Amino acid sequence: TKSPSNMAVMKKQSALATVIVVIICITTTKAYSRFCNGIWKPSPGMSWMWQIGSTPTTAQIDASNAQAIDLDLYNTPIDLIDHIHSQGKAMLCYVDTQYEPNRPDSGNFTKDLLGNGIEGWPGQYWVDIRSPVIYNIMRQRALLAQSKGCDAIEWDDVDGYANDSGFNLTYGDQIAFNTYLANMTHSLGMSVGLKNDLDQVNDLVNFFDWALNEQCYSFSECDVLSAFVNQGKAVFGTEYDGNANTFCPTQNAAHFSWLKSDLELDGKGTTQCCSYLSPACPTVAYTCSPSPSSSPTSSPSPSSSPSSTPTSSPSTTSSSNPTSTPSSSPSTSSSSTPPPTAPSNS
């Protein structure tokens, strides 16, 4: 039998334990961003550095006036990401949504998930984005990005439906997949950009925090990206051809964050269009939103449910995305984590 005095002591101890638990939770819960309690929200005109073809040195980071640094997720060590943050810069992580050889999770892609080859990138293949297995692989990649300290993800090759992927992908399939990527990335506290996929901008602009495009000036198709600027969202991009003296004034006037770079994206010979401005490239690195729930969570267009697909023999096809990134990490066995539920098609 507990005496009243013992009961009082136990209540005090219980209350103290509760306070300790609350304090621990408050002090150990990771914020949505290393910068502030919100998802990183780049604004139009922000300066940036894009170098997914090689890993820069800390000296190169220090010498850069870019407010945002976009590097390959797998090839960038955590200590370099920490250094980028120490310089007050945002870290964007490049992550492909398709199959690349020699990635740590390459073994998770079974043969039935692989379609036609991606033109210009030997060993890389389109995948069946309708499969729950692919949804799960993307989530595992995003979790790695979160654990390494990425503030944002640049998901690449998000327009398989418009390419000869080897699968009968529809517009709705791509919308479902892309909105899943956006909502899942937000749920992990990171910002997300829509890369290329210009034909779906109007359906996806409300789900993504910024855009990234390659060569829209060369192909006279930049106008649709103003939908992001009109919402106060940054539009990053580059041209691989042409003269920066010609296209930079146009891109600056549109409030786009544009570069002239080589196709290898190794940082050599890159020109920032903002260097043509007066004053030149801005240096304020980030803004935040109150929470990751500020974007829609439902798909704007229905699509068919994930289904099994016949095995496709790898072959070469065209791609509207001219860049990818070389991979160098060893492959590992597949994850035992069950795939998440695909977006509702109702």
Secondary structure, DSSP 8 states (H G I E B T S, - for coil): ---HHHHHHHHHHHHHHHHHHHHHHHHHS--SSSSSSS-B---TT--EEE--SS---HHHHHH---SEEEEETTTS-HHHHHHHHHTT-EEEEEEESSB-TTSTTGGG--GGGEEEEETTSTT-EEE-TTSHHHHHHHHHHHHHHHHHT-SEEEEE---GGGS--SS---HHHHHHHHHHHHHHHHHTT-EEEEES-GGGHHHHTTT-SEEEEESTTTTT--GGGHHHHHTT--EEEEESSS-HHHHHHHHHHTT-EEEE--TT-SSTT-EEGGGGSSS-S------B-S-TTSS--S-SS--------------EE--S--------S-------S---------
